[in-house]
């Protein structure tokens, strides 16, 4: 079951041959069957279309107030998250320091309990 299956020497491919036969005589059909004739070149180049002028963005007073309120809300939310992460780190550090002091006092004076 686990022995390799090697083909007999007469059916094994030689190093110079390929197992995949080459594709010969493959002709692609045309994309369409209509008659196309190339356009005759003219003496002048086509004139490019003028770029469309887009108006500048204009903020109305209401839109400006909404944008300022949205920016303020984003800053307050991000600030709240960052302050809460800093507070969590500070509380963790203080509790680890208290545990270290208690363990030190317990280990230094085991007979004074």
trRosetta pair geometry for C-beta under 8 A, 3 or more apart (Angstrom, degrees):
i j d omega theta_ij theta_ji phi_ij phi_ji
6 12 7.9 -8 171 -82 82 126
7 11 4.9 -101 166 84 123 104
7 12 4.9 156 84 -74 112 79
8 11 5.5 68 63 20 83 98
8 12 7.2 -145 91 -25 37 91
9 12 5.7 -48 -140 17 35 118
13 17 5.2 -129 -170 80 100 106
13 18 7.5 14 -172 -161 147 6
13 19 5.8 -96 -59 -71 157 82
14 17 5.0 74 57 10 85 105
18 21 7.7 165 91 -80 101 24
18 22 7.9 89 61 -52 134 76
23 26 4.9 4 158 -24 110 134
30 33 6.7 124 82 -84 119 50
55 58 7.3 -39 145 -14 113 106
59 63 4.7 -135 -158 89 79 116
59 64 4.8 97 146 -63 124 89
59 67 7.1 -50 -142 1 138 143
60 63 4.7 91 50 10 78 102
60 64 6.9 -141 91 -7 39 88
61 64 5.5 -55 -145 36 32 114
61 65 6.4 33 156 -20 65 103
62 65 5.8 -54 -151 34 32 110
62 66 6.5 30 152 -17 65 106
63 66 5.6 -52 -147 38 35 112
63 67 6.2 36 154 -20 67 105
64 67 5.8 -52 -145 36 31 111
64 68 6.3 29 155 -16 64 107
65 68 5.8 -55 -146 39 30 109
65 69 6.2 29 155 -18 65 108
66 69 5.8 -56 -145 39 30 110
66 70 6.2 31 155 -20 65 107
67 70 5.8 -54 -145 37 29 111
67 71 6.4 29 156 -17 63 107
68 71 5.8 -54 -147 38 30 110
68 72 6.3 32 154 -19 64 107
69 72 5.7 -54 -146 37 31 112
69 73 6.3 33 154 -21 64 105
70 73 5.7 -53 -148 35 31 112
70 74 6.5 31 154 -19 64 104
71 74 5.7 -53 -148 34 33 111
71 75 6.4 30 155 -16 66 106
72 75 5.8 -56 -148 38 31 110
72 76 6.3 29 155 -18 65 108
73 76 5.8 -56 -146 38 30 110
73 77 6.3 29 157 -19 65 106
74 77 6.0 -56 -147 36 29 108
74 78 6.3 23 158 -12 65 109
75 78 6.0 -58 -144 42 28 106
75 79 6.0 30 157 -19 64 112
76 79 5.7 -56 -143 40 28 113
76 80 6.2 32 157 -23 64 105
77 80 5.8 -53 -149 33 29 112
77 81 6.6 28 154 -17 63 105
78 81 5.8 -54 -150 36 33 111
78 82 6.3 28 155 -15 66 108
79 82 5.8 -58 -144 40 30 108
79 83 6.1 27 159 -17 67 108
80 83 5.9 -56 -143 39 28 107
80 84 6.2 26 158 -18 64 108
81 84 5.9 -58 -148 37 27 109
81 85 6.5 27 154 -18 63 106
82 85 5.7 -53 -149 35 32 111
82 86 6.4 32 153 -17 65 106
83 86 5.6 -54 -148 38 34 112
83 87 6.2 36 153 -20 66 106
84 87 5.5 -51 -144 38 33 113
84 88 6.3 37 154 -21 65 103
85 88 5.7 -51 -147 34 32 112
85 89 6.5 32 153 -18 63 104
86 89 5.7 -54 -151 36 32 112
86 90 6.4 32 152 -19 65 106
87 90 5.6 -53 -145 37 33 111
87 91 6.3 32 156 -18 66 105
88 91 5.9 -53 -145 37 30 109
88 92 6.3 31 155 -19 63 108
89 92 5.8 -56 -147 38 30 111
89 93 6.3 29 155 -19 65 107
90 93 5.8 -54 -146 37 30 110
90 94 6.3 29 156 -18 65 106
91 94 5.8 -55 -147 37 31 110
91 95 6.4 26 156 -16 65 107
92 95 6.0 -58 -147 38 29 107
92 96 6.4 28 155 -18 65 107
93 96 5.8 -55 -147 37 31 110
93 97 6.3 32 154 -20 64 106
94 97 5.7 -55 -149 36 32 112
94 98 6.4 32 153 -19 65 104
95 98 5.6 -50 -146 35 35 112
95 99 6.4 37 153 -19 65 104
96 99 5.7 -53 -148 37 33 112
96 100 6.4 36 152 -22 64 104
97 100 5.6 -52 -149 34 32 113
97 101 6.6 32 154 -18 65 103
98 101 5.8 -53 -149 35 33 110
98 102 6.4 30 154 -16 65 107
99 102 5.8 -56 -146 39 31 109
99 103 6.2 29 157 -16 66 108
100 103 5.9 -56 -144 40 29 108
100 104 6.2 31 156 -22 64 108
101 104 5.7 -55 -146 36 29 113
101 105 6.4 25 157 -16 64 106
102 105 5.9 -56 -148 38 30 107
102 106 6.4 27 154 -17 64 108
103 106 5.7 -57 -146 38 32 110
103 107 6.0 21 160 -13 68 112
104 107 6.1 -61 -140 42 26 103
104 108 6.0 23 163 -20 65 113
105 108 6.1 -54 -135 36 27 108
105 109 6.7 -26 -180 30 61 102
106 109 7.7 -93 -147 58 17 68
106 110 7.3 48 167 -92 59 68
107 110 7.1 -5 -148 -58 28 94
109 112 4.1 -21 161 27 119 120
109 113 7.8 155 122 -46 90 67
110 113 7.2 -25 -178 -22 41 109
